[in-house]
Amino acid sequence: MVKIVTDSVASIPAEVVRERDIEVVSLFVNRDGREYREADMDVDAFYEDIADMIDNPPTSSQPSQHAMETIFEKAAQAADEVLGVFISSKMSGTFEGAVRSARACKERYKQFRCTLIDSTSNCGDEMFAVLDACDARDAGGDLTRCAQAAIDSVVSSRFIFAPESLAFLKAGGRIGGASALLGGLLQISPVLTVADWETSTLAKVRTWKKTLARMADVFKEEIEAFGLKRVVVHYIGSAAPAIKWAREAIEPAVGHAVEVLPVSPVIGVHVGPAVGIAYECECPVPGKLTAPTGELVFSL
């Protein structure tokens, strides 16, 4: 059997984790000297005062190698193979930690087989690769087929989001390719995306209303060109703006209700209040990944 493993940043609802038999290793949020296990957090309660966190932003940390090894060892003992999908290796050390853990497990269990996929992204963008791997497994696919399903998802998905300001990204040093927006330009309300493992600027807009409209336009243009397989609207902070935007701008475009989910707190504390959308198309989305897909994969 193929065991599907991911991290908590994928933001997969707990009921889906149970229904799809997904193993989740948790990252951690550290605030005011207290450590929170992300997988156990009440995310909406945590986000209630996120705007006040800018003066002392929480930090995040990756899973321990012991936690990862425990999951892999359990699979090895059950004679299961592992397909792991993890947060972008340029955003967290989680993927490299998984590689180390897999190697350590292989030393103890020579028959252990495992393929790890760097999702190059996070949240819904990462979630879709996990769900596609689950679909392949449940259809009887072997480890190779499950890995290919995840890779196909990585190149066919998009995550675009609009922070209310760039203050959190600046404070955390996580702005990546969007850094050109800094330096006196914080009045811009940008549309950001994740491409080639990092945050980058998709569009520069002057007002929040225009930013939401631009995100909806990008979504509509791409699903018209490349089809639509999955979609989820995301939020950091209050859910209300995301719900309103989903109902007014996104659902009319797709013709059905769209799930609205909070972003992983590990990501949220670096971005601050925001609205976004993750979607997977039926075929590859230009610009999502310019490197060879082989760079996403580690196999034992």
N, C-alpha and C positions, 0 to 999 in steps of 0.2 A: 504493500500500500504506500501511496505517496502522502506524506504528512506536509501540510502547508503551514509555514511559519512566517510571521511578520512582526512588526513592532507597533507599539501603541500610537505612533505618529500617523499611521494610516487612517486613524479616526473611524474605524469600522464599528458600528453600533454593537453593543454587547449581545443583543439577540441574534444578530447576523453571525457573529463569532461563534455562538453556540450552534446555530442551525447549520452552518457550513463547515463545522469541525475545523476551525482555524486556531492555531496556537499563537498566542500573542505574548511577546516579551516586552516588558514595560520600560520606558524611559522615565526620568524623574524631573520634577520641577522643584526648585529650591527658592523659598521666599522667607525672608526675615529669620533665617536660621533654621527653618523647618523644611524637611524634605517630604515631598508628596509623590507617591507612586501614581504616575499618570493614569494607568489603567483603572485605578480605583477612585479617581477624582469625580466630584460633582462639577462638571465643567461650567455649567451655567452659573452656579453659585460662585465659583472662582472668578468668573468674568464680570461679576456684578460691579466690582470697583477697579477694573483694569485701568481705566483712565487715570486713576490715582497712583498707579505703579510706576509711572514714567520717572519720578524722582528717585526711585530705588528699584529698578527693574529686576524681576526675578531672574534667576539663571536656570539652566537645564543641564542634565547629565545623562549619559548613555547607560544602557544596562550593564550590569557586571558581567564579566566573562563567565563567572560561575553560573549565573542565571541562564545564559545562553547554552553553556555546556550541558546543563541539566536537561534542557529540552532536547538537545541533539542526542544525548546519551539515552534518554527514555525512548526515542525513536529507534536508535540502534538496537537496544535490547528487545524491542518489539519486531525487529527485522523490517522496519519501515524505512523508506527512502525519504529524504527531506528536500522540499523546494522552498527556499526562503526568499522573501521579497522585502527589501529594507529601504529606509530613507536615504536620500542622496548622500553619497560618500563625501561630498564637499560641504554638506551641512551638518554632518554628525559623524562620529567615529563608530557608529553602530554597525555599519557594513563590515568594516575592518575587524571589529570585535567578533562578528559572526564568522569571518574567515578564520581567525585564530582559534575560535571554539571548535569549528568544524575540523580543523587540522588536529587539534588535541583529541577530539573524539575518534578520529580515524586512526590515531596511534593505538588506541585501546581496543577499537573494534574494526578490524581490517576489512570486514565485509560492508562497512558503512558507506552508503552512497548519498551524495548531497550535491545540489546545485543551488547557488546563491545568486540572486539578481539584484543589482543596484537599480532601484527605480528611477534614479536621477532626480527625484522630486519628493513630494510629501503629501499628506492629507488625501483628498479624493483621488488625486493623480496617482498616488501609490496604491490606494484602495482598489482601484479598477484592475490593476495588474494582479493583485491577490485574488479578486473575484474571478477573473478570467482563468487563472490557474486552477481555482476550485472547480470551475465549469469543466475544464479539460480533465481533471482527475475524476469527477463524478460521471463523465462520459466514458470512463475506462482508459483514459490516456496514461501513458507511462511517464517517468520523470522527464524524459526529453520533450515529450509533447506538452507537459505542464509548463516547463521552462519556456518553450517557444510561445505559448499562449501569453505568458507574462511579458516577454520581450515585445511581442506584437502590440500589446496594450501600451507599453511605455512609449513607443513611437507614434501611437495613434491617439494619445490623450493630450489634454491641455489644462493647465490651471492658471486662471487669470484672477487677479484680486486688486482691490483698491483700498489701501489704508487711509484712514481719515487724515493722517499726517505721516511724515517720514521720521518723526521724532524717535519712535521705538527702534526702527531699523538703524538709525544713526547711532543711538545710544549703545546698541548691541554690536555694532560693527558687522552686521549681517547683510548689508545692502547689496553687496556683490556688484553685478553689472549695472545696477541702477544708481551707482554712485555719482553719475553725471548730473543727477537731479539735485545734488547737495550744493552748498555754498551759496546761500542767499536765495535759493529757489524753493524753499519749503512751503511757499504759498501755492505751489502747483499741486493739483490733486491727480496723481499719476495712475495709470493702469499698469500693473506689474504682472510678470509671468515668470515661469520657471522653464529654462531651456539650457541644455548642456550642463545640467547639474546645479545651476545657480540662478538666483533672482536677477531678472533683467527688465528693462523698461520696454513696454509694448506701445504705450502712447502717453503723451503729456497733455493734460486737460486742465482747464482753469477753475472749474467749479465741480462740486460733488455731483450735482444733477447731471452735468455733461459726462462725468466719469462713469456713472452708472449706465447712461445711455450708450457710451462708447463700448463698455463691456458687453452689453446686450447685442450691439451691432457686430462685434467681433464674433461672438458666439453664433449668431444667425448666419453670418457669412461663411463660417467654417463648417457648420453642419449642413448648409446648403451645398457646399462644395465637396465635403468628405463624408456625409452621412452622420447619423447619431446612433450610438449604442447604449451609452449610459450618461447620466448627468446628475449632479448634486450641487445645490447652492450652499455655500459655506458662510459662516460669520465668526467674528471675534468680538466679544463684548455683548451688546444687546442683540437678540435675535430679531427684533421687530423690523429694522430696516431691510434685512435679508428676506424675511417673509414677505414683506410688501413688494420688494423688487421681484421676487420669484413669481408672485401671483400676477403682477402687472406686466412684467417684461419677458419673463422666461416661459411660463406655462402657455401663454398664447402662441409662442413660437413652436412649441413641441406638441401641443394639443392634449396634454395630460398633466396631472399633478406632479410636482417635482419635490423631492425630499430636501429638507433644509436642515443642515447639521452643523454643530460647532466645530471649529478647527481645533486640532490638538493643542492643548495648552503649551506644550514644548515649542510649537511654532508661534502660537498666539502671543507669548510674552516677548517675542522678538519683533513682532509686527505691530501690535497694538490694535485698537478697534478697527475693524475692516469688514468689507463684504466681498465675496468672491464666488467663483463658479468653477467647478471641475467637470470636464466632459470628455468622453471617449468617442472617437469617430469610428466609422467602419473601415477606414484605411488610414495610412500614415499622414500626420499633420506636418507640413513643411516647417522646418526650423526647430522642431522640438528636440531633435537629436541629430547633430551633424557628424558625430564620431561613429565608427563602425559599431554595430550592436555587440560584437564580441567583447568590447570593453566593459559591458555590463555584467559579464558572467564569470563566476568562479565555480569550478566543478571538482569534485573528488570522486 
